[in-house]
Amino acid sequence: MGWADPDRLHAEGRRARALLDRSREVLAAGLGVRPAEVSFLPSGPAALARAVDGVAYAARRRGARTVASAVEHSAVLVPGRSRVAAAGDVALLAEVPVDVTGRVDLDAWAAALAVEGTVVAALQSANGEVGTRQPLDRARELASARGIPLVVDAMASLGRDDAPAAWDVLVGDARSWGGPPLGVLVVREGVRWQWLDARADVEHGRAEVTPWVPLALAAAEAWQQTASTRADDARTTRSLVAAIRAAASSVPDTEVVGDPDDRLPHVVTFSSLYVDGEAVVGAFDRAGFAVASGSACTSSTLEPSHVLAAMGVLTHGNVRVTLPLPAVSPALAEDVDAFLSALAPTVAGVRAELGVAGL
């Protein structure tokens, strides 16, 4: 179903176009926006980079400066730093500091927005590594007062938490609600957004290729299936995360990071002294648990987390647990119970291998 090119005029092409449009309508209804405001891109990070580029290009005559929190996704920070290096102008990117929970400093945010030439503001709805929600209402209010659109990265929260309302451009990733790898880019009507290589006939001028219809269908179906149980799922995972936070806190020389209350319901990160993340991840893997370390957006590199560094907390020996949707993990509660039992012995075992068990 939907295998044909939706840009073709034959019967199968028209059928594919109808299915693509229906998928867009489902996402639009779930987000409370018009279908024409929603576009599909190959991935969430690609959609996030495109979101920032489109706002910046549309405002290129007024400046080229981006303001973002220091814990933003690498799809925002890495290109921003590249522009700084290429131009030799450190003013092109302001990385606004955060507090120890990972929440942006609003006074510093306001000061950064006040700098002449600022045309883009980027802020997550919540951090995918430590779970802390950001103060979007106030952040957007400050940006709007200066005519600066706010790009909100909701890749970690859409489908798992209430959809944010304070944004001008919104980005999501269908993987967060159990869908396929597919980015969602939403541009509010009236927001100045323009992509340099835009083709008006492809995803409202926001993408270079028409999305593969089966992916869009899968994303819409996953959204519909999870929307009806989202509140219950969030209560379930929030309770399980609270148990993990408590168990990790009881391990000697271990710190649980992120806001304990105002946070995503399914994410928790803790850091232990005397061990490195790679060793702990490997030990948990051998015990049958798939956890991660490093920054959520660059975990495959096993580099120290830029998020934890910006928060001023321990960057090594960190473990990130992201609970799956209960619908795709029927034994989730039992799995978490097993993880709780294994948590302290696993960390202790890694320390013992390194000869620091007695510390």
Secondary structure as UniProt FT lines:
FT   TURN            6..7
FT   HELIX           11..31
FT   HELIX           35..37
FT   STRAND          38..41
FT   HELIX           44..58
FT   TURN            59..62
FT   STRAND          65..69
FT   TURN            70..71
FT   HELIX           74..87
FT   HELIX           90..92
FT   STRAND          93..96
FT   TURN            100..101
FT   HELIX           106..113
FT   TURN            116..117
FT   STRAND          118..124
FT   TURN            128..130
FT   STRAND          132..133
FT   HELIX           136..144
FT   TURN            145..147
FT   STRAND          150..153
FT   TURN            155..157
FT   TURN            159..160
FT   STRAND          169..173
FT   HELIX           174..177
FT   STRAND          183..187
FT   TURN            189..190
FT   TURN            196..197
FT   TURN            200..201
FT   HELIX           203..205
FT   HELIX           213..227
FT   TURN            228..229
FT   HELIX           230..249
FT   TURN            252..253
FT   STRAND          254..257
FT   STRAND          267..272
FT   TURN            273..274
FT   HELIX           277..286
FT   TURN            287..288
FT   TURN            296..297
FT   HELIX           299..301
FT   HELIX           306..311
FT   STRAND          318..322
FT   HELIX           326..328
FT   TURN            330..331
FT   HELIX           332..353
FT   TURN            354..355
FT   TURN            357..358
//
